[in-house]
Amino acid sequence: MSLVMVVIGLNALLTVGSLAFACLAWRSASRRRAEAGSLAAEIRPLREDADRQSAALREEVLRQFATLSTMVGERLTEFSGAIKSSSENLSDSQGKKLGETNLAVAQLAEKLEKQQVEGRNAMTVSLDKIRESIAASLETLRKENEAKLEQMRLTVDEKLQGTLEKRLGESFKLVSERLETVHKGLGEMQALAIGVGDLKRVLTNVKSRGGWAEVQLGGLLDDMLTPEQFARNVAIPHGSTTFVEYAVKLPGHDAGTPCLVPIDAKFPNEDYERLLAAQELGDPAAVETAAIILEKTLRGEAQRIQKYIHPPETTNFAIMYLPTEGLFAEAIRRPGLMTELQTKWRVNLTGPTTLAAVLSSLRMGFTTLTIQKRSSEVWKVLGEAKAEFGRYGDVWDKVSKQLDAAQKTVEATRVRTRAVERKLRDVEAPEGSPQLVSLDGRILGAPADDDPEALEASGA
């Protein structure tokens, strides 16, 4: 029995040794595979081959171990049978079996060692091939990378050159366009300077300046009013040789005759320019002197405009139009000037922005007066209509009385007709003679619906 245990112990030791050797071989192969893991894309097929070889080796070891275990079991069974059958042959049988077992173990150990040597040699060859393949792949990869980097460098240089040339071309084009725009602007500024010079020459001439103010006033009136609401170069008074530049037509006292508002444009540009020059110099004395001269000019113009005021053909005031807001502002800034022009010469000052408001207020006022006048006429017509409506009611009362009398007469006639019918009720008409019809549509001689005696007699 102890011999059997020894054999089993030896078999276990051999098995553990084989497993330890296989594990060492597997660890060695795993470590080498880990060293080649950085190049997984190229090494993976070789590693899988090594794994397959290791797996085959493990399977072969396990298969040999299973065979050995089976043989040991069979031998133990035979040993047990031999012990039971004959204790005398136990020693020989055990020696024989032990020799066979030792021989099998020795053969197995030799086979395993041979297989391990072959596996190590095959793995060494495989690793050498892997190293050579990796080195070749790395060299090829390096050359390809160098070629691609060179190609990329050439492409980048080409694109940078093209982009630089394109940007420079666009910049030069933009600069050329800007220079052309600047040149065009200079041309426009020169043309504007020429126009300003022409305008200055126009404003220097008194007659041309007055014509410009008159044209501006006409443009404003065209924008604010219809052609039927104002007139140009109107003779005031009618039939005279005194003409006002513009006259706005407002509702008059008579329906067909308008009331005119004289408007005359004045532009004392020299006095206004003198005042502006004094203000720019900052000389209070010169400013006051220029302002006094401007006031004197405006008073003279207002005195000349006064001749256009002829009520009731015109309003009891006229309008002086100043064509610039600056001139109008200077005029209304002078203390007492507008009040003096309105009270002494009945002339109102207006500028480009206040003209529309003044005309609108005047038109609203005259429209209100016309409405009041029309309202009195309407009240008069309503009074006459009220009186006529009273007389119309009296006539209706008379008609009502006459209709009542006629109705009473008709009722009396109806009563008399019924009395005649009752008298003629018993009279029989010959056969074939026409029937007499009463006024209410009944046949004479027929019993009436409201006569009970006649209905009873006819029923009997």
Secondary structure by P-SEA (a helix, b strand, c coil): caaaaaaaaaaaaaaaaaaaaaaaaaaaaaaaaaaaccccccaaaaaaaaaaaaaaaaaaaaaaaaaaaaaaaaaaaaaaaaaaacccaaaaaaaaaaaaaaaaaaaaaaaaaaaaaaaaaaaaaaaaaaaaaaaaaaaaaaaaaaaaaaaaaaaaaaaaaaaaaaaaaaaaaaaaaaaaaaaaaaaaaaaaaaaaaaaaaaaacaaaaaaaaaaaaaaaaaaccccccccccccccccccccccbbbbcccccccbbbbbbbbbbbaaaaaaaaaaaaaaccaaaaaaaaaaaaaaaaaaaaaacccccccccccbbbbbbccaaaaaaaaaccaaaaaaaccccbbbbcccaaaaaaaaaaaaaaaaaaaaaaaaaaaaaaaaaaaaaaaaaaaaaaaaaaaaaaaaaaaaaaaaaaaaaaacccccccccbbbbccccccccccccccaaaaaaaac
